[in-house]
């Protein structure tokens, strides 16, 4: 990947369609939450993609069958099934939209199976050269069951990853969960950047991201959760419970970042440690164009071509990059970032050693 020429808006190309991934383990309550969303008028003209149509109870919302894989929902939403490749499904939706066979939907929600590791799905959404021109990943919402959530996290690594990559966590059955405080502490340890919200939260608040449908930017801190990452970890938490390897780190720079240094940092991180990068997102001011920050998304060894915003969405022009790590020491990532920015750290080895041989550091 190179940031030398980030894609520029093409007035002939339609605005990219915001896309949300809804995930969560089996029985967490994704079906109930999705049905709640679909009753919200704010979600009219939305396409919902589910892995198997039979998994979600939408019968009372159906109006008519569009074709064998699509149904029109009462809220003006369209629902389709994935019978194979998600990429093919998303491409087919665009073809039908462009050909006028279905209406010009404004948003897509992908509901994953409960056993899905979300990383490959996010990888597909930011990697495919055509899809990234037409869709933009807006948010990842993960549903957690307050009753069985702790046991699920103990037993299933997929559930841990679902929590770790989320932008927002929705806690269901909270009135039935006796150990909510312990579960909340564990969620905060896994993903301090993601707020934990009740299922009654308005759909627009759960689905939103850095970019609103009307073109207005949301607060960057809310999108990144950088303030939460800077807070102290919850006290009294037993971290030795199958997920101690998942860590989040927030990298910042008040000064604009030199473009070559940023490119080299990302290239070294993804090429040497790609499988350990569960998710990366951020907003970065480059030294050669600090007033038009870049929005960056990445999963594992793939970093999506960044998008330049016309202006900063909030008054704080600090570059912020959030990285969710698996089996990788956050201190190493901090040292690598500081080395490329030329910032010495008292607790770091020689910066030249990091840049000369960053792959040789144990645990990093």
TIVEX-258281 format. One line per field, with one value per residue (C-alpha): residue in one letter; x, z, y. Coordinates in nm, 2 decimals. Layout:
res <- a ...
c1 <- X ...
c3 <- Z ...
c2 <- Y ...
***
This chain:
res <- x x x x x x x x x x x x x x x x x x x x x x x x x x x x x x x x x x x x x x x x x x x x x x x x x x x x x x x x x x x x x x x x x x x x x x x x x x x x x x x x x x x x x x x x x x x x x x x x x x x x x x x x x x x x x x x x x x x x x x x x x x x x x x x x x x x x x x x x x x x x x x x x x x x x x x x x x x x x x x x x x x x x x x x x x x x x x x x x x x x x x x x x x x x x x x x x x x x x x x x x x x x x x x x x x x x x x x x x x x x x x x x x x x x x x x x x x x x x x x x x x x x x x x x x x x x x x x x x x x x x x x x x x x x x x x x x x x x x x x x x x x x x x x x x x x x x x x x x x x x x x x x x x x x x x x x x x x x x x x x x x x x x x x x x x x x x x x x x x x x x x x x x x x x x x x x x x x x x x x x x x x x x
c1 <- 0.00 0.11 -0.03 0.14 -0.18 -0.48 -0.80 -0.97 -1.35 -1.48 -1.79 -1.90 -1.90 -2.19 -2.12 -2.00 -2.26 -2.21 -2.19 -2.23 -2.13 -2.36 -2.19 -2.22 -2.21 -2.49 -2.79 -2.66 -2.96 -2.86 -3.20 -3.40 -3.17 -3.19 -3.57 -3.57 -3.36 -3.58 -3.88 -3.70 -3.80 -3.44 -3.33 -3.56 -3.38 -3.15 -3.02 -2.99 -2.76 -2.80 -2.62 -2.93 -3.27 -3.43 -3.21 -3.40 -3.77 -3.88 -4.20 -4.42 -4.22 -4.23 -4.42 -4.32 -4.06 -3.82 -3.65 -3.56 -3.28 -3.44 -3.75 -3.88 -3.94 -4.21 -3.97 -3.86 -3.56 -3.44 -3.32 -3.11 -2.93 -2.56 -2.55 -2.18 -1.94 -2.02 -1.82 -2.04 -2.35 -2.23 -2.14 -2.48 -2.66 -2.46 -2.54 -2.92 -2.90 -2.72 -2.95 -3.26 -3.39 -3.39 -3.41 -3.11 -3.05 -2.87 -2.71 -2.61 -2.62 -2.44 -2.55 -2.29 -2.34 -2.28 -1.97 -1.80 -1.46 -1.52 -1.16 -1.20 -1.53 -1.37 -1.07 -1.30 -1.47 -1.15 -0.95 -1.17 -1.07 -1.42 -1.62 -1.40 -1.50 -1.87 -1.90 -1.74 -1.72 -1.89 -1.91 -1.89 -2.16 -2.11 -2.39 -2.30 -2.53 -2.51 -2.62 -2.38 -2.13 -1.85 -1.87 -1.89 -1.57 -1.40 -1.49 -1.49 -1.21 -1.45 -1.65 -1.33 -1.25 -1.60 -1.57 -1.22 -1.29 -1.62 -1.68 -1.98 -2.09 -2.46 -2.53 -2.85 -3.04 -2.87 -3.17 -3.10 -2.72 -2.61 -2.24 -2.27 -1.99 -1.74 -1.85 -1.83 -1.48 -1.38 -1.53 -1.34 -1.02 -1.07 -1.19 -1.17 -1.24 -1.59 -1.88 -2.12 -2.48 -2.82 -3.02 -3.27 -3.01 -3.14 -3.03 -2.86 -2.64 -2.54 -2.48 -2.31 -1.94 -1.70 -1.92 -2.29 -2.54 -2.60 -2.22 -2.17 -1.88 -1.92 -1.69 -1.36 -1.31 -1.63 -1.54 -1.20 -1.26 -0.91 -1.01 -1.11 -0.78 -0.59 -0.78 -0.65 -0.75 -1.03 -0.90 -0.95 -0.99 -0.86 -0.70 -0.57 -0.89 -0.82 -0.81 -0.52 -0.34 -0.59 -0.47 -0.56 -0.32 -0.38 -0.09 -0.10 0.09 0.01 0.25 0.16 0.32 0.57 0.41 0.72 0.74 0.37 0.39 0.69 0.54 0.22 0.42 0.65 0.36 0.14 0.41 0.58 0.28 -0.03 -0.20 -0.17 -0.35 -0.72 -0.82 -0.66 -0.85 -0.75 -0.74 -0.40 -0.26 0.02 0.28 0.23 -0.15 -0.23 -0.57 -0.71 -0.67 -0.66 -0.91 -0.74 -0.89 -0.70 -0.74 -0.45 -0.20 -0.44 -0.47 -0.75 -0.66 -0.71 -0.97 -0.88 -1.15 -1.21 -1.15 -1.12 -1.44 -1.37 -1.14 -0.88 -0.63 -0.42 -0.35 -0.49 -0.45 -0.62 -0.48 -0.63 -0.36 -0.35 -0.03 0.16 0.31 0.16 0.49 0.66 0.40 0.44 0.82 0.79 0.56 0.79 1.09 0.95 0.83 1.18 1.06 1.29 1.15 1.33 1.20 1.28 1.59 1.78 1.53 1.77 1.75 1.37 1.37 1.66 1.52 1.17 1.07 1.33 1.19 1.04 0.67 0.66
c3 <- 0.00 -0.07 0.06 -0.22 -0.41 -0.19 -0.39 -0.47 -0.50 -0.85 -0.91 -1.17 -0.91 -0.66 -0.29 -0.12 0.07 0.45 0.57 0.92 1.04 1.31 1.49 1.82 1.94 1.90 2.12 2.21 2.06 1.72 1.57 1.83 1.79 1.41 1.42 1.65 1.40 1.10 1.27 1.29 1.01 1.01 0.86 0.56 0.23 0.40 0.27 0.53 0.44 0.66 0.62 0.63 0.59 0.82 1.11 1.15 1.22 0.97 0.85 1.00 0.82 0.47 0.19 -0.13 -0.29 -0.52 -0.64 -0.48 -0.27 -0.18 0.00 0.05 0.42 0.56 0.67 0.31 0.37 0.14 0.29 0.10 0.18 0.14 -0.05 -0.09 -0.13 0.05 -0.21 -0.49 -0.29 -0.24 -0.61 -0.72 -0.51 -0.68 -1.02 -0.94 -0.79 -1.09 -1.34 -1.16 -1.06 -0.69 -0.53 -0.45 -0.10 0.15 0.38 0.42 0.74 0.73 1.01 1.05 1.18 1.55 1.50 1.25 1.31 1.20 1.08 0.73 0.68 0.75 0.54 0.24 0.29 0.29 0.04 -0.27 -0.52 -0.65 -0.33 -0.15 -0.43 -0.36 0.01 0.32 0.65 0.90 1.22 1.37 1.63 1.86 2.07 2.40 2.62 2.99 3.11 2.91 2.79 3.03 2.97 2.59 2.61 2.80 2.56 2.21 2.06 1.79 2.06 2.19 1.85 1.79 2.11 2.03 1.69 1.77 1.76 1.99 2.22 2.29 2.62 2.60 2.89 3.14 3.37 3.39 3.43 3.79 3.72 3.50 3.67 3.61 3.25 3.19 3.33 3.10 2.80 2.90 2.92 2.58 2.40 2.61 2.30 2.25 2.46 2.61 2.52 2.59 2.30 2.33 2.20 1.88 1.57 1.42 1.73 1.71 1.33 1.29 1.25 1.15 0.85 0.88 0.60 0.56 0.52 0.87 1.06 1.40 1.69 1.62 1.98 1.98 1.66 1.78 2.15 2.21 2.54 2.68 2.57 2.76 3.08 3.34 3.30 3.53 3.87 4.01 3.67 3.62 3.28 3.26 3.10 2.74 2.61 2.78 2.44 2.30 2.36 2.22 2.17 2.07 1.89 1.87 1.73 1.79 1.51 1.15 1.05 0.76 0.48 0.42 0.79 0.81 0.50 0.63 0.98 0.83 0.58 0.85 1.09 0.84 0.66 0.97 1.20 0.98 1.13 1.47 1.37 1.43 1.34 1.27 1.23 1.27 1.14 1.06 0.96 0.71 0.70 0.33 0.37 0.74 0.69 0.50 0.73 0.61 0.75 0.77 0.80 0.82 0.91 0.94 0.65 0.45 0.49 0.29 0.06 0.29 0.23 0.26 0.44 0.31 0.67 1.03 1.18 1.52 1.67 1.78 1.50 1.68 1.47 1.64 1.53 1.72 1.68 1.82 1.87 1.92 2.06 2.01 2.27 2.27 2.40 2.08 1.86 2.06 2.02 1.65 1.61 1.81 1.62 1.29 1.43 1.57 1.93 2.18 2.47 2.79 2.81 2.45 2.30 2.04 1.78 1.49 1.60 1.58 1.22 1.11 1.24 1.38 1.32 1.55 1.88 2.10 2.11 1.83
c2 <- 0.00 0.35 0.68 0.87 0.92 0.85 0.82 1.15 1.18 1.12 1.34 1.07 0.80 0.77 0.84 0.52 0.33 0.30 -0.06 -0.20 -0.55 -0.70 -0.99 -1.18 -1.54 -1.79 -1.69 -1.34 -1.17 -1.05 -1.15 -0.94 -0.64 -0.66 -0.68 -0.37 -0.18 -0.27 -0.11 0.22 0.46 0.59 0.26 0.28 0.21 -0.03 -0.37 -0.64 -0.94 -1.25 -1.58 -1.79 -1.63 -1.89 -1.77 -1.44 -1.40 -1.14 -1.30 -1.03 -0.76 -0.91 -0.74 -0.91 -1.14 -0.96 -1.27 -1.61 -1.45 -1.12 -1.00 -0.64 -0.55 -0.34 -0.07 -0.02 -0.24 -0.52 -0.85 -1.10 -1.42 -1.52 -1.84 -1.86 -1.57 -1.24 -1.05 -1.19 -1.10 -0.74 -0.71 -0.85 -0.59 -0.31 -0.45 -0.46 -0.12 0.03 -0.14 -0.01 -0.36 -0.25 0.09 0.31 0.18 0.41 0.16 -0.21 -0.42 -0.76 -1.00 -1.27 -1.62 -1.66 -1.87 -1.63 -1.49 -1.13 -1.07 -1.24 -1.05 -0.72 -0.82 -0.87 -0.54 -0.34 -0.54 -0.59 -0.32 -0.27 -0.29 -0.03 0.21 0.16 0.07 0.21 0.02 0.24 0.04 -0.31 -0.38 -0.69 -0.83 -0.99 -1.20 -1.09 -1.44 -1.66 -1.40 -1.49 -1.86 -1.80 -1.59 -1.86 -2.14 -1.98 -1.77 -1.65 -1.47 -1.30 -1.17 -1.05 -0.84 -0.72 -0.57 -0.40 -0.03 -0.07 -0.35 -0.42 -0.60 -0.80 -0.98 -0.74 -0.78 -1.16 -1.14 -1.18 -1.11 -0.81 -0.61 -0.88 -0.93 -0.55 -0.54 -0.82 -0.65 -0.33 -0.53 -0.68 -0.36 -0.04 0.17 0.03 0.17 -0.09 0.01 -0.13 -0.28 0.01 0.25 0.43 0.25 0.56 0.58 0.22 0.21 0.55 0.60 0.87 0.96 1.03 0.97 1.34 1.41 1.55 1.40 1.25 1.32 1.14 1.05 0.86 0.68 0.58 0.54 0.69 0.84 0.51 0.35 0.61 0.52 0.28 -0.08 -0.21 -0.32 -0.67 -0.84 -1.19 -1.15 -1.50 -1.63 -1.73 -1.38 -1.21 -1.21 -0.95 -0.59 -0.25 0.04 0.40 0.58 0.96 1.25 1.61 1.71 1.61 1.28 1.27 1.07 0.84 0.76 0.67 0.45 0.26 0.21 0.06 -0.15 -0.30 -0.36 -0.54 -0.73 -0.85 -0.90 -0.90 -1.20 -1.04 -0.72 -0.79 -0.44 -0.10 0.24 0.59 0.95 1.09 1.43 1.40 1.67 1.76 1.81 1.85 2.01 1.71 1.42 1.06 0.80 0.46 0.11 -0.22 -0.58 -0.82 -0.76 -0.55 -0.17 -0.02 0.27 0.57 0.84 1.21 1.41 1.77 1.90 1.78 1.66 1.80 2.08 1.83 1.78 1.51 1.20 0.90 0.54 0.25 -0.10 -0.42 -0.68 -1.05 -1.21 -0.89 -0.66 -0.31 -0.17 -0.29 -0.12 0.20 0.18 0.12 0.42 0.64 0.53 0.63 0.96 1.02 1.04 0.89 0.68 0.62 0.26 0.17 0.01 0.19 0.33 0.23 -0.13 -0.12 0.01 -0.20 -0.53 -0.48 -0.84 -0.98 -0.85 -1.12 -1.12 -0.86
***
